[in-house]
Amino acid sequence: MVALIGGSLTFSLEGATASQVETAAGASLMLALGLSDASSLTVAVTQSSTRLLAESKDRRLATVWTVTYRAVVVVEEVFAVLRAAAEIKAETSTFSGILADQLVATGVGAALVSATLVVQSFSPVTVEYVLPSTASITPVEANGINVSGAEAYSD
């Protein structure tokens, strides 16, 4: 039995391309969530701009990236992935460091990443248990984590 997990995150970052963000976000999620099969992960990115409110008269636009992801994991790994995602949601600094390293590895300037990368949100993970030969089960939310077909993880 396998589980289909998914979620999203948003961060601000200047000077990166969609391809760089997609590659770096995928690698970061693999590392941070402990996913073992890169071929099971799909990542989509969208870019938007938001106006920064600054004390100066000089207001500028910030680039905000939204990353959505889905991955297929074996059921035995689901609770470890949920735990990792909950830790990222509670404290984004470690994930920010991983993402920064991956962005630099894709060619985004280290100084630019250091100056402009801010992880803004990391959504609860959605989990659907899927039998290889059947359709997915509708997810439900339990203990702040979207879970379907199993008891919710909690500490």
N, C-alpha and C positions, 0 to 999 in steps of 0.2 A: 504494500500500500504506500502511496506517495501523497504528499500534501503540496498544494499550490499556495505559496505565501505571496503577499504583496504589500506594498506600502508606498509612501512618498516622503520626500524631504524637500525643504527649500533652503537656499542660501544665497547670499549676495556675493558677487565676484565680478570684478572688472577685467577686461582684456582677454577673455577666453572665447574660443569658438564652441559651437554646439558639439562638434566631434570630440574636442578635448574634454569637455564636461561629461559627455556620455561615457567615454573611455575611463576617465578618472573616477566617476561615480560608480561605475560597475566594478572596477577593481577594489574600490574602497568598501563597497557593500560585501563583496566576496570575503575580504579580510575581516571586517568588523563583525559580520554576522556568522562567520565560520562556515560559509558555504563551501562545499567540496567539489562541485561540478560547475565550472564556468559556463558550459553549454546550456545549463538549465536556467540561467539568469537572462532576463530581457530587461533593458533599461530604455526609457524614453525621456527626453528632456524638452522643456519649453523655456523660452526666455521672455522676460517682460522687464519693463522699466518702472521704477517708482521714484518719485521726487523725494530727495532727502531734505529734511528741514535742518538748516544749519543756522548758527547764530549770526553768521555773516549774511550780507545781502546776496551773496553768491549761492543760489540754490542750484543743485545739480541733480541729474538723474543717476540712479544706481541701477545696475543690472541685477535682476533677481532670477535665479534659476530654480525651476521646479523639476524634480526628478521623480518619476514613478517607476516602480520596479515590480517584477514578478519572478519567482523562482520555484522550481520543482525540487522538493527535498524528500528524502525518505522519512517516514513517520517517526522513526527513532531519533531523528535529529531535530524535530520540531521544537521541543521544549528548550533546547540549547539556543536555537535561533530566536525564540521568543524572549528568552532571558537576555540575550545580547542586545536585541532591539529595545527592550525596556531600559537597559542600562544606557544605551545611546540617547533615548528620549529623555531620561532623567539628567544626564550629564553629557553634553555634546562635545566637550573639549577633546577627549581622546579621538573621537570620530573626526573632528575638525583637523587634528594633526595628521591622521591617515589620509584624509581627503587632500590636505595641502601637499603632502608628499606625492600623491598620485597626480595631482594637477601639475606640479613641477616636472614630474616624469613625462607628462604628455607635451611639455614644451611651454607651459605658461610660466612667465618670469617669477622667480622666487620672491623678489621684492614686491611685485604686484600682488601675489597670493598673500604674502604676509600683511600687506597694508589693507587689502580689501575683502578677504574671505571672512564671512560671518555666517555660520550655520544658524538659521532662524527657527526651523522646526523639523521634527522627525515624527511622522505619524505612527499611531499604533499599527502593528502588523495585522493584516487580514489573513486568516488561514482557512482554507477549504480542504477537507480530506477528499481525495479522489481515488477511486478504484480505477486501475488502468482500462477497464472495459465499460465504465459507466460515466454518466454525466456528473458534473460537480454538484455538491450539496450547497444549499444557500447558507451563507455565513450568518452567525449570530454574535452578539457582543457579550462578553463575560469578564468581569474584573478589569474593565478598561481595555481589554485586548479582544479583537474580533476573532472568535473561535467557532469552528463548526465541527461537529462529530467527535469531540473529546472534552474532557474537563479543562477548565481554564487553568493556566499556570498562575501561581501566586507564591510569594515567599512566605 
